[in-house]
Amino acid sequence: MLNSELKIIFEIEENETTTIQKKLIHNKNSRRNKIKLRKEDYEETILKWCLFEYIQPVEDNPYDTAFFPLTSSEALNNGLSANSIINYLNSNLVFDFYQPKENDKLTIRMEYKFPKMYRKSRPYIGDFISLLFNTEWKINRNFDDIYASYKEVKHGKLSIIENK
């Protein structure tokens, strides 16, 4: 999907509490407040990213006995490949607010634009890309992130612009 002439924009989202405080809706079950969508709008997806700072290693892994974690995909459902993201991240200064350090993690996943419809949650799309920083960004293939604790630095929406 992506060639060498692309630009990936990491848009930072506000805190959810400030967004909720701005919206004040009364009588939420009113017909006036119902969202009417076409099929294309209902199926529309967005890309979300989250940057995590490495804190320390964890000796007891809760995943060992509970369940087996999902592995990072090579590409998302929309054709965006992990290699194209890695090439862009390693060749450009993307995060002006944060300098990545050893073992920091970046996740990119697809979500529905409207995650809840008619008081019901939408199904999980399932694809995500997990990257770890070790002198440069690399795909997380060996579950190295489950043996570490992380703190979220920033999160937001991902936009892709192809230069022609």
N, C-alpha and C positions, 0 to 999 in steps of 0.2 A: 504494500500500500504506500509506503513512504520511500522517497528517494533521498539523495544526498542534499537536495535543496528543500529543506523543510524547516519549519520553525515550530517548536513546541512551547506553549505558554502555560506556565503554572500559575493560575489565578488563585489568590488566597481568599478563603471564605471568612466571613465575620463569625464571631461567636454566635451560637444558636440562640442564646438568651437575649441578646440585643435584637435579633431579628424578630423573635416572638413578642418582645415588648412593643415593637413598632406596630405590629398588627393587632388590632382589637376588633374581633368579630363577635357580634351578639347574635344569639339564636342560630347556632352553627348548623342546625338541622333544617334551616329554612331552604326553600327551593331556590331562592335568590343566590345562595352561597354554594350551590352544587356546581361542580365542574363538568362541563359537557365537552367531551373529546371525540375526535374522529379516530378511526383505527390507527392511522399513522402517528397521531399524537400519543395515543395510548401505548404504542410499542416503542416510542422514542427512548433512546438510552443516552447517558452522559458518561464521561470518564471522570473518575474521582482519584485523587492522589493523597497520600499521607506520608509525611517524613517523620521518622523516629530517630531519636538520639540514643545511642548505646549507653547504658549505665554500668552494668556489671554482669559477669557470668552467673548462671544459676546452676547449682549442683543438683537439686531435685527437680526433675522435669515432670510436670503434671500430665504431660501428654503420653508418657510411657505406659501408663496403666489405663487411662481413660479412653483414648481413641487415637487413631492415626491421622496426623494433620495432612491437609491438602498440599500438593506441590505446586510450584509456580509454573504457569503455562509459558509456552514459547511464543504464543500470539493470542490476542483477544478475538472475540467473535467478529469484530468489525475489520479484522485483517491487520491491525497494528501489531507489529512484531516486537519482541523484547530486544532483539539485536539493533533495530533502528532507534529505539529509545536509548539504549546503552551508548551507541555511537554519538547521538546528539548530546547526551549528558557529559560524556568524556571529552567532547570537543568544545563545549561552550560553558561559560559561567552562568548557570541557571538560577541558583539560589543566591541572590544578593543579600538576603537577610541572614544567611547561615552558611558557614563553611563546613562541609561534611568532614567527619573524622572517621577513624578506623572503626569498622563494624556497624556504622549507621545503616539504617534500613529505609527503603523507599518502596511503597506499594502503590500499584495502579490497578484499578478495577472498574468494571462497567456496572452501572446501576440504572434502573429505570428513572426517567425524569419525574414521574409521578409514582413514588413508591407505595402509596396507599390509595386505594380506590374503594369507595363505598364501605369504609371502615374495615377493609380486608387488606392484609399485606400481600404484596406481589411476590412471585417466586424468585428465588436467588438465581442470578444469571450463571454464576459458577466460575467464570474465568477471571484470573487476576495475575499480575506480574509482580514478583517480589525481587528486589535488587538489594545487594549488600555493597558497602563501600569499603574496599581494601586497596588503598592507593588509587584505585579507579573503580567505577561502578561495574559490577558483575551480577549475573543472574544467580539467584539463590537456589541451587539445585540440591544441596545436601542437608537441608533443614538446620543450618547453622544458627538460625534465629531462634529456635525453640530452646536453646541452652543459654539464653541471655535475657536480661530484662531491659525494656526500652521505655522511653518517655516520649510522648508525641510532641513534636516541635510545631509543625503547621500542617494544615490540610486544606484542600480546595478542589477546584475544577480544572481539568486539563483541556486545553484547546490546541488543535493542530492546524497549521496553515501551510499549504504547499505553495512554494514559489514557482511561478511558471515563466 
